[in-house]
């Protein structure tokens, strides 16, 4: 029966597919042997070879060899490549942290913080600083760096848990409780919305938050009283990362006071 829709008959026919891809001769896949980057044979890209080798040594926990390879990459890297320079310097710093050469790691880490030009670079540099201070067990300095990171990422439950743990180690009970409240508010939001977290991950977050609650002796009465307002504040955090970076830089001279006003001042009842 004609419906008057006037579809072209070609739409309903199946065209035979060619078994030979178009321009088959134009592309030849590069075939590499396992661990090719550890061999002595020269390659078209020595920088790529060194970088693969350095990463391999790092994940094998061969940190001295990784450090030497990353430093060689810095010599071989493309000229004026700020991106590669930052990545390789961070990699060198992480090797130095593992080797407990903390002074050298701190020099590189501080330079990366000072040179950070955008939200992502500052995040990476501050996370490196957090890891360095944690390895040194310098809890006071780790708290300072976590506060800076949380200005950039106030809805990161992992950072709040780290902050609460550090504050507990320093004996700052009230501040640890306030950090725990932020954790619990974010956990409540995650549990109600999912936020892309699987059940296993949510269970792990709940266990961490519960352990922190016990450590800092946070009562259920305090939680019930303050949690709704704290969760609402987190829900209202703007998505503008560069705006938060500008805020961090504006308050850099006294970031701790700004952080306490912003997150450790509970709404009056």
C-alpha positions in Angstrom: 0.0 0.0 0.0 1.4 3.4 -1.0 1.6 5.8 2.0 2.9 8.8 0.0 6.0 9.1 2.1 8.3 9.0 -0.9 11.4 7.3 0.8 14.2 6.5 -1.6 14.4 2.8 -2.3 18.2 3.0 -1.6 17.5 3.5 2.1 16.1 0.0 2.3 18.8 -1.9 0.5 21.9 -3.3 2.0 25.1 -2.5 0.2 27.8 -5.1 0.0 30.7 -4.1 2.1 34.2 -4.3 0.6 36.6 -6.6 2.5 39.5 -4.3 1.6 39.6 -1.0 3.6 39.9 2.2 1.6 43.4 3.5 1.2 44.7 0.3 2.8 48.2 1.0 1.6 48.3 4.4 3.2 48.6 3.2 6.8 50.9 0.6 8.2 50.5 -0.1 11.9 53.6 0.2 14.0 54.5 -3.2 15.6 56.5 -3.2 18.8 58.1 -6.1 20.7 57.3 -6.3 24.4 59.6 -3.9 26.4 61.0 -2.6 23.1 62.0 0.6 24.9 64.5 -1.2 27.0 66.6 -2.4 24.1 69.8 -0.8 22.7 68.6 -0.4 19.2 68.2 3.2 18.0 64.6 4.4 17.2 63.1 7.3 15.3 62.0 8.9 18.6 64.6 8.5 21.4 62.5 10.8 23.6 59.5 8.5 23.4 61.7 5.5 24.1 63.3 7.1 27.2 59.8 8.2 28.5 58.4 4.7 28.2 61.4 3.2 29.9 61.2 5.7 32.7 57.6 5.0 33.4 58.3 1.2 33.3 61.1 1.6 35.9 58.8 3.7 38.1 55.9 1.2 38.1 58.5 -1.5 38.8 59.5 0.5 41.8 63.0 0.9 40.4 63.1 4.5 41.4 66.8 5.3 41.0 66.7 4.0 37.4 63.4 5.9 36.8 64.9 9.1 38.1 67.9 8.8 35.8 65.6 8.1 32.8 63.3 11.0 33.6 66.3 13.3 33.8 67.5 12.0 30.5 64.1 12.8 29.1 64.4 16.4 30.2 67.6 16.7 28.1 66.0 14.9 25.1 62.5 16.5 25.2 61.2 18.8 22.4 62.4 22.3 22.7 60.1 24.9 24.4 57.7 22.1 25.5 56.4 23.5 28.8 53.9 20.6 29.0 56.5 17.9 28.9 58.8 19.8 31.2 56.1 20.0 33.9 55.2 16.3 33.6 58.8 15.2 33.7 59.7 17.4 36.6 56.7 16.1 38.6 57.9 12.5 37.7 61.4 13.3 39.0 59.9 14.7 42.2 57.8 11.6 42.8 61.0 9.4 42.3 62.8 11.6 44.8 60.0 11.3 47.3 60.2 7.5 47.0 64.0 7.7 47.5 63.4 9.9 50.6 65.4 12.7 49.0 62.9 15.2 50.3 64.9 18.5 49.9 65.4 18.0 46.2 61.7 16.9 45.8 60.6 20.1 47.7 62.6 22.3 45.4 60.9 20.9 42.3 57.5 20.8 43.9 57.7 24.5 45.0 58.7 25.5 41.5 55.8 23.6 40.0 53.4 25.4 42.4 54.9 28.8 41.5 54.8 28.1 37.8 51.2 26.8 37.7 49.2 28.8 35.1 45.8 27.2 35.3 43.4 25.1 37.5 44.7 21.7 36.3 48.4 22.6 36.8 47.8 24.0 40.3 45.8 20.9 41.2 48.6 18.6 40.1 51.3 20.7 41.8 49.5 21.0 45.1 48.7 17.2 45.1 52.4 16.6 44.7 53.1 18.9 47.7 50.5 17.0 49.8 52.1 13.6 48.9 55.6 15.0 49.7 54.5 16.4 53.1 52.7 13.1 53.9 55.9 11.1 53.1 57.8 13.4 55.4 55.1 13.0 58.1 54.9 16.8 58.3 51.3 16.9 59.2 51.2 20.7 59.8 52.4 21.4 56.3 50.2 18.7 54.8 47.2 20.4 56.4 48.2 23.7 54.8 48.5 22.2 51.4 45.2 20.2 51.8 43.5 23.5 52.6 44.8 25.0 49.4 43.6 22.0 47.4 40.2 22.1 49.0 39.7 25.7 48.0 40.0 24.3 44.4 38.1 21.1 45.1 35.7 21.7 48.0 33.5 18.7 47.0 36.3 16.1 47.0 35.5 13.7 49.9 38.9 12.1 49.7 40.6 15.4 50.5 38.3 16.1 53.4 39.1 12.7 54.8 42.8 13.3 54.5 42.5 16.7 56.2 40.5 15.2 59.1 43.0 12.5 59.5 45.9 15.0 59.6 44.1 17.2 62.1 43.5 14.2 64.3 47.2 13.4 64.3 47.9 17.0 65.3 45.4 16.8 68.2 43.1 19.4 66.6 39.9 17.6 67.7 37.4 20.3 66.8 38.9 21.0 63.4 39.0 17.2 62.7 35.3 17.0 63.7 34.5 19.9 61.2 36.4 18.0 58.5 34.4 14.9 59.3 31.2 16.8 59.0 32.2 17.8 55.5 33.0 14.2 54.7 29.6 13.0 56.0 27.7 15.7 54.1 29.4 14.7 50.8 28.8 11.0 51.6 25.1 11.8 52.1 25.0 13.5 48.7 26.9 10.6 47.0 24.6 8.0 48.6 21.5 9.8 47.4 22.6 10.6 43.9 25.3 8.0 43.1 27.5 10.6 41.4 29.0 7.8 39.3 30.3 5.9 42.3 29.7 2.1 42.4 28.4 0.3 45.5 31.8 -1.0 46.4 33.3 2.5 46.3 30.5 4.0 48.3 30.9 1.3 51.0 34.6 2.1 51.2 33.9 5.8 51.5 31.3 5.1 54.2 33.8 3.0 56.2 36.5 5.7 56.0 34.0 8.4 57.1 32.8 6.2 60.0 36.4 5.5 61.1 37.1 9.3 61.1 33.9 10.0 63.0 35.1 7.5 65.7 38.6 8.9 65.8 37.5 12.5 66.3 34.6 11.5 68.7 31.9 13.3 66.6 28.5 12.8 68.1 25.3 11.8 66.2 23.5 14.8 67.7 26.0 17.2 66.2 25.8 15.4 62.9 22.0 15.5 62.8 22.0 19.2 63.7 24.6 20.5 61.2 24.6 18.1 58.3 21.6 19.5 56.2 23.1 23.0 56.1 26.6 21.8 55.3 25.3 19.5 52.5 23.3 22.5 51.1 26.5 24.6 51.0 28.4 21.9 49.1 25.5 21.6 46.7 25.8 25.3 45.9 29.6 25.2 45.1 29.9 26.8 41.6 31.5 24.7 38.8 33.9 27.4 37.8 37.3 25.9 38.5 39.2 29.0 37.3 37.2 31.2 39.6 38.2 29.0 42.5 41.8 29.3 41.4 41.5 33.1 41.4 40.1 32.9 44.9 43.0 30.8 46.0 45.5 33.3 44.6 43.6 36.3 46.1 43.8 34.8 49.6 47.2 33.1 49.2 48.8 35.3 51.9 46.5 33.9 54.6 44.8 30.9 53.1 44.2 29.2 56.5 42.0 32.1 57.8 40.1 32.2 54.5 39.6 28.4 54.6 38.4 28.5 58.3 35.9 31.3 57.5 34.6 29.5 54.4 34.3 25.9 55.7 34.9 25.8 59.5 32.3 28.4 60.5 29.1 26.5 61.2 25.8 28.2 60.4 24.1 29.6 63.5 20.9 27.7 64.5 
